Amino acid sequence: MLKEIKRIGVLTGGGDAPGLNAVVRAVVKSAQNLYGWEVIGIEDGFDGLIYPERSRLMTAADVRGILPRGGTVLGTTNRGNPFHYMEGPDSEPADLSQRVIDNVESLHIDALIVIGGDGTLAIAQEFGELGIPLVGIPKTIDNDLSGTDLTFGFDTAVVTATEAIDKLHTTAESHHRVMLMEVMGRSAGWIAVESGIAGGADIILIPEIPFRVERMVEAIRARDAAGSKFSIGVIAEGAVRSDGGAMRVAGTGGHGVRYSGVCSWVGDQLAVETEHEVRVTVLGHLQRGGSPSPFDRILATRFGVAAVQLVADGGYGRMVAYHGSDVDSVPLDEVVGIIKTVPPDGEHVQAARSLGISFCE
């Protein structure tokens, strides 16, 4: 017999993504409209369960008007792992998982909805194994979570990147320059591939296909010979050189390893090896910001409603997912820790190559 649900909690963890507020809104409204449940909004990811004063009751009034807003009204963090928690910059990592379990009980939360990427959902899975009833909702602009065809936030990021490529095209053509744009994608090149195809790029560099600078030079010179005196390159931040690794720099303040510098490095090489002026644009966190696209608003809303339904059905330990055109669910333990990368010989890459786009391998 299923436990009676009276109150659920919802949190957003990891990097922000357009559509988070749409999910929170859908969870609150569907939980209350369909089942009469109370919803506790947990602030700043799992931090809000370590410090329960950062949790609050949410009503329909609290989510009014947030559908088109970027970011998350609950706040988020990509550093708050309760199993290895740093309470201060000089402190040693501590296991505060029992505190989280105790606070879930003290807040009278009967089930938890966790919205996040692979790291956040891996933490959720651990808590599920410790007995907290929970379901997950996949979120990442990189679209690199396994078990789902799409994650919300990805479409908006691709739109942002494509619009930037469109703008670079006009100035590149006017000045006969090589324009390089770096997009997010540490381990998977989905944003680079889709925005590169949509924006008409000439070169795409992704982590899945190691590149050689000399092949980039060849591609640019071939365009010159054909009468195209400019070139556009889209480069994922985790792009890997065939003679080395991805461009990584050590992070600070507990951020671990960051990916940085590949686009500037490539630009410096091309400025020497070609006759073109080379300009570099790093799109950075612009890809995370702004209002979600209509597609992301709808997908996020469907995910939120589906997660509430999973709770009602007792489908704990599962993640809602998108397959084909349907929203369903998959077991969390079958998806966390598995990155969905761009197949080097897959349909996206083959389509790009058919258009004459070079991956410079």
Legacy VTK file of the C-alpha trace (Angstrom):
# vtk DataFile Version 3.0
C-alpha trace
ASCII
DATASET POLYDATA
POINTS 361 float
0.000 0.000 0.000
1.359 3.416 -0.990
2.183 5.906 1.720
-0.279 8.785 1.857
1.261 11.952 0.431
0.449 15.258 2.057
3.553 17.326 1.374
6.321 17.122 -1.226
9.582 19.032 -1.634
11.165 20.353 -4.822
14.732 21.557 -5.384
16.890 22.705 -8.287
20.570 21.761 -8.303
23.607 22.174 -10.531
24.013 24.891 -13.146
20.974 26.969 -13.985
19.114 26.403 -17.239
16.208 28.099 -18.998
13.034 26.263 -18.024
13.767 25.595 -14.355
11.038 27.985 -13.257
8.599 26.333 -15.659
9.250 22.998 -13.943
8.837 24.444 -10.449
5.591 26.102 -11.537
4.274 22.847 -13.003
5.175 20.880 -9.859
3.462 23.371 -7.553
0.328 23.832 -9.646
-0.226 20.167 -10.551
0.510 18.922 -7.020
-2.062 21.309 -5.591
-4.652 21.154 -8.365
-4.652 17.374 -8.794
-3.925 16.120 -5.280
-4.195 18.986 -2.814
-0.604 18.452 -1.648
1.520 21.099 -0.017
4.794 21.895 -1.776
7.968 22.935 0.011
10.436 24.859 -2.140
13.969 23.961 -1.088
16.445 26.747 -1.774
19.927 26.391 -3.278
19.832 22.704 -4.090
20.571 20.285 -1.276
21.880 23.207 0.806
18.248 23.924 1.640
18.021 20.528 3.330
21.269 21.020 5.207
19.990 24.380 6.430
16.192 23.853 6.569
15.483 27.526 7.297
16.160 27.953 3.578
13.004 26.012 2.699
9.553 27.533 2.304
5.963 26.647 1.551
4.993 27.503 -2.023
1.524 28.255 -3.334
0.134 29.110 -6.736
0.754 32.781 -5.905
4.484 32.069 -5.495
4.810 30.707 -9.036
2.603 33.264 -10.741
4.439 34.920 -13.641
7.588 32.772 -13.501
6.908 30.647 -16.612
8.884 32.914 -19.004
11.656 33.721 -16.522
15.145 32.276 -16.812
17.118 30.988 -13.846
15.372 29.515 -10.827
13.378 31.258 -8.103
14.631 28.592 -5.686
18.299 29.290 -6.298
20.843 26.603 -7.132
24.420 25.512 -6.584
26.752 23.074 -8.301
28.947 22.580 -5.225
26.581 21.386 -2.479
27.079 17.632 -2.183
25.866 16.632 1.308
27.969 13.470 1.193
31.151 15.545 0.784
30.121 18.941 2.076
32.458 21.899 2.603
30.966 24.173 5.276
33.749 26.721 4.818
36.643 27.460 2.429
39.188 25.910 4.794
37.081 23.083 6.160
37.472 19.388 5.453
34.701 17.612 3.499
32.069 16.191 5.847
29.267 13.695 5.357
26.077 15.608 6.221
23.718 13.124 4.579
22.097 12.170 7.884
21.340 15.818 8.557
19.529 15.959 5.212
17.545 12.815 6.046
16.626 14.220 9.457
15.544 17.546 7.959
13.380 15.865 5.335
11.587 14.224 8.237
11.402 17.385 10.340
9.945 19.314 7.397
7.326 16.546 7.024
8.279 16.001 3.383
6.738 12.750 2.170
8.530 12.729 -1.200
11.163 14.793 -2.976
11.381 15.994 -6.580
14.977 16.702 -7.592
15.653 18.763 -10.722
19.211 18.658 -11.977
21.955 17.264 -14.136
24.084 14.191 -13.681
25.785 15.367 -10.495
22.572 16.393 -8.768
20.763 13.237 -9.843
23.672 11.076 -8.642
23.267 12.645 -5.199
19.530 12.041 -5.431
20.117 8.389 -6.245
22.277 7.997 -3.131
19.542 9.490 -0.971
16.998 7.246 -2.637
19.104 4.245 -1.647
19.078 5.587 1.933
15.288 5.575 1.963
14.148 9.030 0.849
11.229 8.666 -1.606
12.199 10.774 -4.617
11.991 11.196 -8.369
14.313 13.066 -10.702
13.858 15.543 -13.530
16.717 15.870 -16.062
18.115 19.342 -16.601
21.180 20.459 -18.557
21.770 22.827 -21.440
24.428 20.374 -22.707
21.826 17.646 -23.459
24.355 15.072 -22.259
22.188 13.113 -19.815
21.577 9.521 -20.809
18.123 7.957 -20.612
16.366 10.869 -22.313
16.387 12.160 -25.871
16.281 15.769 -24.715
16.713 17.853 -21.591
15.026 21.196 -21.119
17.340 24.184 -21.468
19.126 22.677 -24.459
16.802 24.127 -27.082
17.150 27.638 -25.648
20.945 27.321 -25.534
21.006 26.242 -29.188
18.767 29.171 -30.144
21.082 31.592 -28.314
24.176 30.124 -29.972
22.562 30.109 -33.417
21.541 33.744 -33.123
25.126 34.608 -32.173
26.469 32.745 -35.231
24.028 34.653 -37.428
25.432 37.929 -36.109
29.030 36.797 -36.560
28.312 35.877 -40.177
27.620 39.464 -41.231
30.770 40.936 -39.721
32.915 37.982 -40.841
31.782 38.372 -44.430
32.177 42.150 -44.386
35.776 42.031 -43.145
36.857 38.714 -44.742
37.703 37.346 -41.318
37.762 33.996 -39.618
35.289 34.106 -36.747
35.501 31.473 -34.020
32.837 31.044 -31.364
33.233 28.924 -28.240
30.131 27.310 -26.790
29.566 25.179 -23.713
30.079 21.435 -23.854
32.819 19.948 -21.685
32.232 16.304 -22.537
29.590 16.405 -25.254
29.334 18.578 -28.347
25.582 18.744 -28.801
25.328 22.551 -28.619
28.232 22.991 -31.031
26.861 20.485 -33.549
23.275 21.708 -33.578
24.041 25.433 -33.492
26.800 24.940 -36.063
24.422 23.227 -38.464
21.623 25.716 -37.782
23.951 28.699 -38.146
25.733 27.535 -41.282
29.176 27.110 -39.731
32.093 25.930 -41.841
34.027 24.223 -39.025
32.768 22.471 -35.892
35.068 21.154 -33.166
33.651 18.823 -30.509
35.105 16.666 -27.711
34.080 13.459 -29.471
36.264 14.070 -32.564
39.886 15.122 -31.871
40.959 17.906 -34.218
44.143 18.987 -35.946
44.935 22.637 -36.584
46.403 21.846 -39.992
43.034 20.465 -41.079
41.406 23.735 -40.013
43.941 25.638 -42.100
43.164 23.379 -45.065
39.428 23.970 -44.669
39.867 27.744 -44.552
42.181 27.788 -47.587
39.750 25.614 -49.511
37.013 28.160 -48.872
39.350 30.949 -49.978
40.066 29.097 -53.215
36.349 28.644 -53.812
35.751 32.374 -53.465
34.490 32.448 -49.882
36.797 34.911 -48.165
35.547 34.293 -44.632
34.969 31.288 -42.371
32.918 30.543 -39.278
34.019 28.001 -36.665
32.003 26.749 -33.684
34.110 25.174 -30.951
32.892 23.270 -27.894
34.806 24.253 -24.753
35.889 20.630 -24.273
37.207 20.166 -27.805
40.227 17.862 -27.832
43.391 18.335 -29.856
44.708 15.234 -31.579
48.187 16.029 -30.210
47.040 16.620 -26.657
44.049 16.929 -24.391
41.219 19.332 -23.871
42.210 22.794 -22.691
41.800 22.521 -18.927
42.742 24.848 -16.109
42.570 24.101 -12.397
39.562 25.620 -10.679
39.523 27.470 -7.382
37.202 27.543 -4.407
36.130 23.928 -4.766
35.127 24.234 -8.411
37.448 21.425 -9.559
38.698 21.348 -13.142
37.403 23.922 -15.580
37.638 23.912 -19.347
39.038 27.111 -20.725
41.035 28.557 -23.564
40.577 26.226 -26.531
38.987 28.847 -28.761
41.646 31.462 -28.026
44.388 28.888 -28.546
42.966 27.874 -31.915
42.554 31.509 -32.878
46.223 32.214 -32.148
47.270 29.268 -34.315
45.087 30.288 -37.244
46.259 33.899 -37.091
49.781 32.621 -37.768
48.912 29.918 -40.304
46.387 31.810 -42.475
46.250 35.190 -44.134
43.067 36.140 -42.294
42.367 38.266 -39.303
40.923 35.963 -36.674
38.421 37.008 -34.039
37.264 34.922 -31.080
33.936 35.095 -29.261
33.334 33.106 -26.073
29.578 32.856 -25.608
29.898 31.618 -22.030
27.031 31.989 -19.605
24.845 33.791 -22.124
23.823 30.261 -23.098
22.374 29.675 -19.629
20.464 32.910 -19.340
17.328 34.464 -20.674
13.770 33.391 -21.212
13.244 29.722 -22.174
12.089 28.963 -25.693
8.489 27.803 -26.186
9.753 24.240 -26.670
11.650 24.324 -23.371
8.674 25.840 -21.539
6.443 23.036 -22.768
8.970 20.249 -22.129
9.746 21.569 -18.648
6.051 21.817 -17.843
5.423 18.273 -19.037
8.366 17.035 -16.955
7.022 18.759 -13.836
3.547 17.303 -14.240
4.980 13.842 -14.987
7.166 13.968 -11.871
4.158 14.723 -9.679
2.318 11.833 -11.300
5.291 9.547 -10.589
5.116 10.502 -6.925
1.379 9.814 -6.874
2.003 6.393 -8.426
4.847 5.583 -6.047
7.382 5.529 -8.886
10.328 6.419 -6.682
13.926 6.073 -7.797
13.015 7.034 -11.345
13.703 9.992 -13.644
11.167 11.448 -16.030
12.406 11.318 -19.616
11.557 12.322 -23.166
11.541 9.665 -25.888
10.312 10.362 -29.384
7.470 12.712 -28.582
6.419 11.117 -25.294
7.295 11.792 -21.661
7.894 8.613 -19.678
10.395 7.555 -16.995
13.534 5.463 -16.503
15.298 4.109 -13.397
17.774 6.608 -11.943
20.412 3.946 -11.399
20.458 3.206 -15.122
21.234 6.771 -16.189
23.430 8.548 -13.622
27.114 8.546 -14.366
26.590 7.848 -18.077
27.265 10.797 -20.365
25.367 10.930 -23.665
27.901 12.065 -26.250
27.615 12.899 -29.937
28.223 9.706 -31.959
31.209 10.482 -34.248
29.558 8.536 -37.055
26.010 9.445 -36.100
23.347 11.186 -38.132
24.168 14.701 -36.871
27.833 14.442 -37.856
27.027 12.772 -41.172
24.516 15.504 -42.018
27.068 18.198 -41.200
29.728 16.521 -43.326
27.267 16.238 -46.206
26.933 20.013 -46.089
30.704 20.438 -46.324
31.248 21.240 -42.639
34.660 20.079 -41.451
35.356 18.511 -38.052
39.074 18.799 -38.811
39.995 15.302 -37.648
LINES 1 362
361 0 1 2 3 4 5 6 7 8 9 10 11 12 13 14 15 16 17 18 19 20 21 22 23 24 25 26 27 28 29 30 31 32 33 34 35 36 37 38 39 40 41 42 43 44 45 46 47 48 49 50 51 52 53 54 55 56 57 58 59 60 61 62 63 64 65 66 67 68 69 70 71 72 73 74 75 76 77 78 79 80 81 82 83 84 85 86 87 88 89 90 91 92 93 94 95 96 97 98 99 100 101 102 103 104 105 106 107 108 109 110 111 112 113 114 115 116 117 118 119 120 121 122 123 124 125 126 127 128 129 130 131 132 133 134 135 136 137 138 139 140 141 142 143 144 145 146 147 148 149 150 151 152 153 154 155 156 157 158 159 160 161 162 163 164 165 166 167 168 169 170 171 172 173 174 175 176 177 178 179 180 181 182 183 184 185 186 187 188 189 190 191 192 193 194 195 196 197 198 199 200 201 202 203 204 205 206 207 208 209 210 211 212 213 214 215 216 217 218 219 220 221 222 223 224 225 226 227 228 229 230 231 232 233 234 235 236 237 238 239 240 241 242 243 244 245 246 247 248 249 250 251 252 253 254 255 256 257 258 259 260 261 262 263 264 265 266 267 268 269 270 271 272 273 274 275 276 277 278 279 280 281 282 283 284 285 286 287 288 289 290 291 292 293 294 295 296 297 298 299 300 301 302 303 304 305 306 307 308 309 310 311 312 313 314 315 316 317 318 319 320 321 322 323 324 325 326 327 328 329 330 331 332 333 334 335 336 337 338 339 340 341 342 343 344 345 346 347 348 349 350 351 352 353 354 355 356 357 358 359 360
